[in-house]
């Protein structure tokens, strides 16, 4: 029993020794962490604590009246501008406007914001300080809608240098008017401009200028539009005059867009051309197939009307003729003329058949005899009886009152010379009728395609 008690006491002492060592190790680790944190804190001091509440005092915001421009009462303050175009979001033909997202930057010097600095480094602020100092009042001329992005905060940056130079940058999306000319649509090019100008300060107080000339305008290489090819961006500037306020400096961001034609080739030009070619199929259809030719002509006319309506529905209602209107309406005229061509063929065929029927009735062997009696004679007289009367002439005929039956036989069976001459006359007249009616279709097969090809050559050479 004493041996067992000694063993328990030894185990208890060992446990106490281990726990004391762990405790000392934790204290040492905590001390090292405190020293390391103190070293990091000393290395990266939070300057906001040293300048807390003194930023405005450092820039002397409260000591000046920033409602007035820098050097108020003196010469005009120069304000440089540069722009980086982030995207062209949309071009609307119906509303005649465009939407652009850009980074707009202003550069000027305000000695009231100068501050002492040993390392000549600038200080950067967000939009909260902008409300307390003077900034240029630049606005977009002819803009319909515009806003500064505010996700997640206002996309505004203000950078102040020790000598008082200021960089003021913002991210803006603006929808502005663009006067478009659709006389060559869809083979057109459009030139639009985004105009910047000071709202309150004339050229005597504020001089806007492009900071680096044409190099002041940068564009993202990934900018692309579905319907347009962006050909070039360039900058210009000039003075704008208002009768009530004076002259103002105005900056222009000009860009030229050329419309992609392939979409309209697939959706407009090819269908219209195919409808015109389809209308030519009726020239090869028999003129007696009235339902086929009429239905084909009406179908092509209605389809062309649908194409014209669809194109004009997506376009502004301008008061002048567009290039696509010329093509579609000329195609419509070709389709309509093919319908009129068959109307002419059908009418002439009807007239010629009427004349042929009259000639047939005039020279027919059964002229003046009822059809029922002719049939009776054809059935009662044998072939030998009729052959025996084949040599009779008109001089040998007896009066109709005395021998009507013989007269009928003589008229029905005339000599070979007379019958062959009559058949030749009727055959010549029938051939002439066929040639006259088919001549319109025959000539149309050449005239319609040739004229349409000639029109296409002129159209694409003029508008391309």
MARKOL-234398 format. One record per residue (C-alpha): x, y, z negated. Coordinates in Angstrom, 2 decimals, decimal comma. Layout:
<rs>
+---------+---------+---------+
:      xx :      yy :      zz :
+---------+---------+---------+
:       X :       Y :       Z :
...
+---------+---------+---------+
</rs>
This chain:
<rs>
+---------+---------+---------+
:      xx :      yy :      zz :
+---------+---------+---------+
:    0,00 :    0,00 :    0,00 :
:    2,73 :    2,61 :   -0,71 :
:    4,37 :    1,61 :    2,58 :
:    1,15 :    2,38 :    4,46 :
:    0,80 :    5,81 :    2,76 :
:    4,35 :    6,74 :    3,72 :
:    3,59 :    5,85 :    7,37 :
:    0,51 :    8,11 :    7,43 :
:    2,49 :   10,97 :    5,89 :
:    5,19 :   10,60 :    8,55 :
:    2,64 :   10,70 :   11,39 :
:    1,02 :   13,80 :    9,89 :
:    4,37 :   15,60 :    9,72 :
:    5,11 :   14,76 :   13,37 :
:    1,73 :   16,18 :   14,47 :
:    2,37 :   19,41 :   12,59 :
:    5,78 :   19,75 :   14,23 :
:    4,38 :   19,30 :   17,75 :
:    1,58 :   21,82 :   17,20 :
:    3,99 :   24,42 :   15,83 :
:    6,20 :   24,08 :   18,91 :
:    3,18 :   24,52 :   21,24 :
:    2,13 :   27,62 :   19,37 :
:    5,60 :   29,18 :   19,64 :
:    5,64 :   28,39 :   23,38 :
:    2,28 :   30,13 :   23,93 :
:    3,49 :   33,23 :   22,11 :
:    6,66 :   33,34 :   24,21 :
:    4,71 :   32,95 :   27,49 :
:    2,27 :   35,69 :   26,50 :
:    5,18 :   37,98 :   25,65 :
:    6,74 :   37,36 :   29,08 :
:    3,43 :   38,12 :   30,82 :
:    3,12 :   41,38 :   28,94 :
:    6,65 :   42,37 :   29,88 :
:    6,07 :   41,42 :   33,53 :
:    2,79 :   43,37 :   33,67 :
:    4,46 :   46,36 :   32,05 :
:    7,23 :   46,21 :   34,64 :
:    4,73 :   46,06 :   37,52 :
:    2,71 :   48,91 :   36,05 :
:    5,82 :   51,03 :   35,74 :
:    6,81 :   50,19 :   39,32 :
:    3,34 :   50,91 :   40,85 :
:    1,87 :   53,67 :   38,80 :
:   -1,73 :   54,66 :   39,57 :
:   -1,30 :   58,21 :   40,78 :
:   -5,02 :   58,88 :   40,50 :
:   -4,60 :   58,83 :   36,73 :
:   -1,89 :   61,43 :   36,89 :
:   -3,97 :   63,60 :   39,33 :
:   -7,35 :   62,79 :   37,93 :
:   -9,54 :   65,84 :   38,34 :
:   -6,68 :   67,79 :   39,94 :
:   -6,95 :   66,91 :   43,67 :
:   -8,99 :   70,00 :   44,39 :
:   -6,55 :   72,01 :   42,30 :
:   -3,65 :   70,58 :   44,29 :
:   -5,31 :   71,65 :   47,56 :
:   -6,57 :   74,85 :   45,92 :
:  -10,08 :   74,23 :   47,16 :
:  -11,61 :   76,36 :   44,45 :
:   -9,29 :   79,28 :   45,11 :
:  -10,50 :   79,97 :   48,67 :
:  -13,75 :   80,55 :   50,46 :
:  -13,93 :   77,69 :   52,94 :
:  -17,13 :   78,95 :   54,46 :
:  -14,90 :   81,15 :   56,62 :
:  -12,52 :   79,84 :   59,24 :
:   -8,75 :   79,92 :   58,71 :
:   -7,18 :   83,32 :   59,43 :
:  -10,59 :   84,93 :   59,40 :
:  -10,53 :   88,33 :   61,10 :
:   -7,37 :   87,47 :   63,00 :
:   -6,75 :   85,75 :   66,32 :
:   -8,69 :   82,67 :   67,37 :
:   -7,68 :   79,50 :   65,60 :
:   -6,55 :   76,78 :   68,04 :
:   -8,23 :   73,42 :   67,53 :
:   -6,81 :   70,50 :   69,49 :
:   -9,04 :   67,59 :   70,39 :
:   -8,37 :   64,05 :   71,49 :
:  -10,82 :   61,22 :   72,05 :
:  -10,59 :   57,46 :   72,15 :
:  -13,57 :   55,86 :   73,87 :
:  -14,49 :   52,65 :   72,12 :
:  -17,38 :   51,54 :   74,35 :
:  -19,90 :   52,57 :   76,95 :
:  -22,99 :   50,97 :   75,54 :
:  -25,56 :   51,57 :   78,28 :
:  -26,38 :   53,49 :   81,43 :
:  -30,09 :   54,18 :   81,98 :
:  -31,29 :   55,14 :   85,46 :
:  -34,86 :   55,66 :   84,29 :
:  -33,93 :   58,10 :   81,49 :
:  -30,86 :   59,42 :   83,32 :
:  -28,57 :   59,17 :   80,31 :
:  -25,68 :   57,16 :   78,90 :
:  -24,64 :   56,02 :   75,44 :
:  -21,02 :   56,16 :   74,33 :
:  -19,21 :   55,29 :   71,11 :
:  -15,96 :   57,15 :   70,52 :
:  -13,40 :   58,29 :   67,97 :
:  -13,38 :   62,09 :   67,92 :
:  -10,30 :   63,72 :   66,40 :
:   -9,59 :   67,40 :   65,64 :
:   -6,24 :   68,99 :   64,89 :
:   -5,76 :   72,43 :   63,36 :
:   -3,76 :   74,25 :   60,71 :
:   -5,28 :   75,67 :   57,55 :
:   -2,61 :   77,17 :   55,30 :
:   -5,11 :   77,27 :   52,47 :
:   -4,76 :   73,47 :   52,20 :
:   -0,95 :   73,40 :   52,04 :
:    0,55 :   71,79 :   48,95 :
:    4,04 :   71,16 :   47,56 :
:    5,55 :   67,78 :   48,34 :
:    9,00 :   66,33 :   47,82 :
:    8,68 :   63,53 :   50,39 :
:    6,68 :   65,51 :   53,02 :
:    4,02 :   62,83 :   53,15 :
:    0,42 :   63,50 :   54,01 :
:   -2,61 :   62,76 :   51,89 :
:   -5,62 :   60,92 :   53,29 :
:   -9,19 :   61,41 :   52,11 :
:  -12,61 :   60,16 :   53,09 :
:  -15,72 :   62,13 :   53,96 :
:  -16,40 :   63,43 :   50,46 :
:  -13,74 :   66,13 :   50,72 :
:  -14,94 :   67,21 :   54,17 :
:  -17,99 :   68,83 :   52,62 :
:  -15,80 :   71,13 :   50,53 :
:  -13,45 :   72,52 :   53,17 :
:  -13,76 :   74,17 :   56,58 :
:  -13,98 :   71,89 :   59,62 :
:  -14,70 :   72,78 :   63,29 :
:  -18,40 :   72,83 :   64,16 :
:  -18,07 :   70,87 :   67,40 :
:  -21,27 :   69,49 :   68,91 :
:  -22,20 :   67,54 :   72,07 :
:  -23,83 :   69,64 :   74,75 :
:  -26,88 :   68,04 :   76,45 :
:  -26,93 :   65,22 :   73,92 :
:  -30,25 :   63,53 :   73,20 :
:  -29,23 :   61,53 :   70,13 :
:  -26,01 :   61,24 :   68,14 :
:  -24,93 :   59,99 :   64,74 :
:  -21,83 :   59,29 :   62,66 :
:  -21,50 :   55,65 :   61,67 :
:  -22,03 :   55,07 :   57,98 :
:  -21,46 :   51,34 :   57,51 :
:  -20,16 :   50,53 :   54,98 :
:  -19,35 :   54,16 :   54,23 :
:  -19,24 :   57,28 :   56,39 :
:  -16,67 :   56,65 :   59,13 :
:  -14,83 :   59,91 :   58,47 :
:  -11,16 :   60,40 :   57,77 :
:   -9,36 :   63,56 :   56,67 :
:   -5,57 :   63,71 :   56,58 :
:   -3,83 :   66,79 :   55,15 :
:   -0,13 :   67,48 :   55,58 :
:    1,96 :   69,56 :   53,16 :
:    2,32 :   72,44 :   55,64 :
:   -1,47 :   72,73 :   56,01 :
:   -1,95 :   70,79 :   59,25 :
:   -5,17 :   68,81 :   59,22 :
:   -6,34 :   65,73 :   61,13 :
:  -10,09 :   65,23 :   61,06 :
:  -11,40 :   62,02 :   62,65 :
:  -14,88 :   60,52 :   62,91 :
:  -16,56 :   57,62 :   64,70 :
:  -19,57 :   58,84 :   66,65 :
:  -22,19 :   57,30 :   68,93 :
:  -23,84 :   59,78 :   71,28 :
:  -26,53 :   59,51 :   73,95 :
:  -26,16 :   62,32 :   76,46 :
:  -27,84 :   63,38 :   79,67 :
:  -26,33 :   62,49 :   83,03 :
:  -27,69 :   64,00 :   86,23 :
:  -27,70 :   61,12 :   88,69 :
:  -28,19 :   61,20 :   92,44 :
:  -29,94 :   58,08 :   93,75 :
:  -29,95 :   58,97 :   97,44 :
:  -27,42 :   56,15 :   98,05 :
:  -28,86 :   53,71 :   95,49 :
:  -27,78 :   50,90 :   95,04 :
:  -24,65 :   51,72 :   97,04 :
:  -23,99 :   54,78 :   94,90 :
:  -21,35 :   56,19 :   92,59 :
:  -22,28 :   58,29 :   89,57 :
:  -20,18 :   60,87 :   87,74 :
:  -21,21 :   61,66 :   84,17 :
:  -19,76 :   64,07 :   81,63 :
:  -19,75 :   64,31 :   77,86 :
:  -19,34 :   67,97 :   76,88 :
:  -17,93 :   69,27 :   73,58 :
:  -18,29 :   72,82 :   72,37 :
:  -18,26 :   74,88 :   69,19 :
:  -21,75 :   75,86 :   68,14 :
:  -21,04 :   79,04 :   66,18 :
:  -17,55 :   80,26 :   67,07 :
:  -16,91 :   81,98 :   70,38 :
:  -13,57 :   81,89 :   72,18 :
:  -12,54 :   84,94 :   70,10 :
:  -12,72 :   82,90 :   66,88 :
:  -12,03 :   79,31 :   67,92 :
:  -10,08 :   78,00 :   70,90 :
:  -10,87 :   74,39 :   71,76 :
:   -8,31 :   72,63 :   73,94 :
:   -7,23 :   69,12 :   74,84 :
:   -4,28 :   68,38 :   72,59 :
:   -2,25 :   66,44 :   75,16 :
:   -3,98 :   67,23 :   78,44 :
:   -5,22 :   64,14 :   80,28 :
:   -3,33 :   62,01 :   77,76 :
:   -5,79 :   63,20 :   75,12 :
:   -8,38 :   60,74 :   76,45 :
:   -7,80 :   57,06 :   75,69 :
:  -10,09 :   54,17 :   76,59 :
:  -10,37 :   50,63 :   75,41 :
:   -9,23 :   48,17 :   78,08 :
:  -12,14 :   45,87 :   77,24 :
:  -14,79 :   48,40 :   78,26 :
:  -17,07 :   46,88 :   80,90 :
:  -20,62 :   47,33 :   82,12 :
:  -22,96 :   44,82 :   83,72 :
:  -24,02 :   47,00 :   86,66 :
:  -21,11 :   49,43 :   87,02 :
:  -17,40 :   49,42 :   87,63 :
:  -15,61 :   52,15 :   85,68 :
:  -13,30 :   53,79 :   88,19 :
:  -11,63 :   56,52 :   86,14 :
:  -11,77 :   58,79 :   83,08 :
:  -10,39 :   62,31 :   83,12 :
:  -10,65 :   65,53 :   81,15 :
:  -11,42 :   69,10 :   82,14 :
:  -12,18 :   72,34 :   80,32 :
:  -13,74 :   75,68 :   81,11 :
:  -15,60 :   78,59 :   79,55 :
:  -19,36 :   78,50 :   79,10 :
:  -21,32 :   81,72 :   78,88 :
:  -24,54 :   82,35 :   76,95 :
:  -26,21 :   85,68 :   77,54 :
:  -27,15 :   86,17 :   73,89 :
:  -23,98 :   84,98 :   72,12 :
:  -21,00 :   85,15 :   74,47 :
:  -18,28 :   82,89 :   75,84 :
:  -17,39 :   79,50 :   74,41 :
:  -14,65 :   76,98 :   75,13 :
:  -16,14 :   73,76 :   76,49 :
:  -14,34 :   70,43 :   76,92 :
:  -15,47 :   67,74 :   79,36 :
:  -14,99 :   63,98 :   79,29 :
:  -15,66 :   62,94 :   82,89 :
:  -15,97 :   59,37 :   84,07 :
:  -16,93 :   57,91 :   87,44 :
:  -18,99 :   54,74 :   87,78 :
:  -19,49 :   52,66 :   90,90 :
:  -22,45 :   50,29 :   90,97 :
:  -21,95 :   46,57 :   91,52 :
:  -23,82 :   45,65 :   94,72 :
:  -23,85 :   41,85 :   94,34 :
:  -26,85 :   41,82 :   92,00 :
:  -28,94 :   43,83 :   94,44 :
:  -27,78 :   41,69 :   97,35 :
:  -29,21 :   38,64 :   95,61 :
:  -32,35 :   40,25 :   94,24 :
:  -33,33 :   42,70 :   97,00 :
:  -31,44 :   42,61 :  100,28 :
:  -31,26 :   38,85 :  100,85 :
:  -34,97 :   38,23 :  100,06 :
:  -36,01 :   41,12 :  102,31 :
:  -33,83 :   39,85 :  105,15 :
:  -35,17 :   36,32 :  104,76 :
:  -38,74 :   37,59 :  104,88 :
:  -38,02 :   39,42 :  108,12 :
:  -36,43 :   36,31 :  109,61 :
:  -39,36 :   34,21 :  108,42 :
:  -41,77 :   36,51 :  110,26 :
:  -39,92 :   35,69 :  113,48 :
:  -40,90 :   32,01 :  113,18 :
:  -44,38 :   32,91 :  114,44 :
:  -42,87 :   33,71 :  117,87 :
:  -42,18 :   29,99 :  118,32 :
:  -45,63 :   28,83 :  117,17 :
:  -48,32 :   28,11 :  119,77 :
:  -50,46 :   31,17 :  120,36 :
:  -53,60 :   29,05 :  119,95 :
:  -52,56 :   28,13 :  116,35 :
:  -54,34 :   31,14 :  114,89 :
:  -54,42 :   30,03 :  111,19 :
:  -50,68 :   29,24 :  111,18 :
:  -49,53 :   32,51 :  112,68 :
:  -51,97 :   34,70 :  110,77 :
:  -51,19 :   33,12 :  107,38 :
:  -47,45 :   33,38 :  108,04 :
:  -47,72 :   37,06 :  108,91 :
:  -49,87 :   37,92 :  105,90 :
:  -47,56 :   36,01 :  103,54 :
:  -44,46 :   37,87 :  104,69 :
:  -46,22 :   41,25 :  104,49 :
:  -47,39 :   40,60 :  100,92 :
:  -43,96 :   39,36 :   99,87 :
:  -42,30 :   42,50 :  101,20 :
:  -44,83 :   44,62 :   99,33 :
:  -43,96 :   42,75 :   96,11 :
:  -40,23 :   43,31 :   96,62 :
:  -40,73 :   47,05 :   97,20 :
:  -42,93 :   47,36 :   94,11 :
:  -40,43 :   45,47 :   91,94 :
:  -37,51 :   47,66 :   92,97 :
:  -39,37 :   50,93 :   92,41 :
:  -40,67 :   49,79 :   89,01 :
:  -37,15 :   49,92 :   87,53 :
:  -36,23 :   53,26 :   89,07 :
:  -37,10 :   56,85 :   88,19 :
:  -39,80 :   58,41 :   90,33 :
:  -37,58 :   60,70 :   92,32 :
:  -38,95 :   62,84 :   95,12 :
:  -36,36 :   61,85 :   97,73 :
:  -35,71 :   58,68 :   99,71 :
:  -33,18 :   56,19 :   98,39 :
:  -30,97 :   53,95 :  100,51 :
:  -32,78 :   50,85 :   99,31 :
:  -36,10 :   52,42 :  100,31 :
:  -34,87 :   52,83 :  103,86 :
:  -33,83 :   49,18 :  104,08 :
:  -36,98 :   47,79 :  102,49 :
:  -39,39 :   49,94 :  104,47 :
:  -37,68 :   49,22 :  107,77 :
:  -37,84 :   45,51 :  106,90 :
:  -41,51 :   45,95 :  106,06 :
:  -42,10 :   47,59 :  109,45 :
:  -40,44 :   44,65 :  111,20 :
:  -42,66 :   42,20 :  109,34 :
:  -45,75 :   44,27 :  110,07 :
:  -44,84 :   44,53 :  113,76 :
:  -44,58 :   40,75 :  113,98 :
:  -48,21 :   40,58 :  112,80 :
:  -49,21 :   43,18 :  115,37 :
:  -47,30 :   41,24 :  118,00 :
:  -49,48 :   38,20 :  117,48 :
:  -52,57 :   40,40 :  117,46 :
:  -51,53 :   41,68 :  120,91 :
:  -50,83 :   38,14 :  122,14 :
:  -54,15 :   36,88 :  120,86 :
:  -56,06 :   39,79 :  122,37 :
:  -54,42 :   39,48 :  125,79 :
:  -54,98 :   35,73 :  125,76 :
:  -58,66 :   36,25 :  125,04 :
:  -58,98 :   38,81 :  127,83 :
:  -57,21 :   36,58 :  130,35 :
:  -59,27 :   33,55 :  129,39 :
:  -62,42 :   35,58 :  129,89 :
:  -61,25 :   36,59 :  133,37 :
:  -60,28 :   33,02 :  134,15 :
:  -63,69 :   31,80 :  133,09 :
:  -65,38 :   34,32 :  135,37 :
:  -63,18 :   33,30 :  138,29 :
:  -63,91 :   29,65 :  137,61 :
:  -67,62 :   30,34 :  137,59 :
:  -67,36 :   32,34 :  140,82 :
:  -65,43 :   29,71 :  142,79 :
:  -66,91 :   26,65 :  141,14 :
:  -68,59 :   24,07 :  143,41 :
:  -71,62 :   24,01 :  141,18 :
:  -72,17 :   27,74 :  141,42 :
:  -75,83 :   28,65 :  141,10 :
:  -77,01 :   25,06 :  140,26 :
:  -78,07 :   24,11 :  136,76 :
:  -75,60 :   21,85 :  134,98 :
:  -78,22 :   19,16 :  134,41 :
:  -78,96 :   18,90 :  138,14 :
:  -75,26 :   18,70 :  139,00 :
:  -74,84 :   15,85 :  136,60 :
:  -77,82 :   14,14 :  138,17 :
:  -76,33 :   14,45 :  141,64 :
:  -72,98 :   13,19 :  140,47 :
:  -74,69 :   10,18 :  139,05 :
:  -77,05 :    9,39 :  141,96 :
:  -74,72 :    9,72 :  144,94 :
:  -72,11 :    7,11 :  145,55 :
:  -68,55 :    7,79 :  146,58 :
:  -69,22 :    6,64 :  150,17 :
:  -72,10 :    9,08 :  150,50 :
:  -69,99 :   11,96 :  149,29 :
:  -67,07 :   11,02 :  151,55 :
:  -69,39 :   11,04 :  154,53 :
:  -70,27 :   14,67 :  153,78 :
:  -66,72 :   15,79 :  153,18 :
:  -66,32 :   17,30 :  156,66 :
:  -69,22 :   19,69 :  156,38 :
:  -68,46 :   23,39 :  156,51 :
:  -70,29 :   26,43 :  155,24 :
:  -71,73 :   27,08 :  158,79 :
:  -73,29 :   23,64 :  158,89 :
:  -75,18 :   24,15 :  155,67 :
:  -78,96 :   24,17 :  155,87 :
:  -80,98 :   26,74 :  154,04 :
:  -81,43 :   26,16 :  150,40 :
:  -85,22 :   26,30 :  150,71 :
:  -85,33 :   23,44 :  153,19 :
:  -82,61 :   21,03 :  151,96 :
:  -81,54 :   21,80 :  148,50 :
:  -80,18 :   18,34 :  147,84 :
:  -77,86 :   18,38 :  150,87 :
:  -76,62 :   21,80 :  149,92 :
:  -75,70 :   20,56 :  146,55 :
:  -73,76 :   17,69 :  148,00 :
:  -71,96 :   19,92 :  150,44 :
:  -70,95 :   22,37 :  147,74 :
:  -69,81 :   19,65 :  145,49 :
:  -67,73 :   17,93 :  148,10 :
:  -66,09 :   20,47 :  150,36 :
:  -63,27 :   19,73 :  152,73 :
:  -59,75 :   19,21 :  151,53 :
:  -58,42 :   22,48 :  152,83 :
:  -60,94 :   24,60 :  150,98 :
:  -60,60 :   22,66 :  147,73 :
:  -56,82 :   22,67 :  147,82 :
:  -56,80 :   26,42 :  148,52 :
:  -59,14 :   27,05 :  145,61 :
:  -57,09 :   24,82 :  143,34 :
:  -53,95 :   26,68 :  144,39 :
:  -55,59 :   30,00 :  143,64 :
:  -56,78 :   28,87 :  140,26 :
:  -53,40 :   27,27 :  139,48 :
:  -51,57 :   30,47 :  140,41 :
:  -53,89 :   32,54 :  138,26 :
:  -53,54 :   30,14 :  135,34 :
:  -49,76 :   30,16 :  135,63 :
:  -49,84 :   33,95 :  135,74 :
:  -51,99 :   34,05 :  132,60 :
:  -49,64 :   31,69 :  130,78 :
:  -46,62 :   33,70 :  131,82 :
:  -48,20 :   36,99 :  130,72 :
:  -49,20 :   35,75 :  127,30 :
:  -45,92 :   33,98 :  126,63 :
:  -43,82 :   36,89 :  127,88 :
:  -44,58 :   38,88 :  124,72 :
:  -43,40 :   36,05 :  122,49 :
:  -40,45 :   35,40 :  124,78 :
:  -39,28 :   39,00 :  124,68 :
:  -40,02 :   39,29 :  120,95 :
:  -37,63 :   36,41 :  120,26 :
:  -34,82 :   38,59 :  121,58 :
:  -35,94 :   42,13 :  120,84 :
:  -36,82 :   41,68 :  117,14 :
:  -33,55 :   39,97 :  116,01 :
:  -31,40 :   42,23 :  118,19 :
:  -33,00 :   45,42 :  116,88 :
:  -32,79 :   44,25 :  113,27 :
:  -29,11 :   43,35 :  113,60 :
:  -28,43 :   46,75 :  115,16 :
:  -30,23 :   48,43 :  112,25 :
:  -28,14 :   46,49 :  109,72 :
:  -24,92 :   47,52 :  111,42 :
:  -25,87 :   51,19 :  111,26 :
:  -27,20 :   50,93 :  107,68 :
:  -24,14 :   49,26 :  106,15 :
:  -21,71 :   51,46 :  108,06 :
:  -23,42 :   54,63 :  106,80 :
:  -24,06 :   53,72 :  103,16 :
:  -21,10 :   51,46 :  102,38 :
+---------+---------+---------+
</rs>
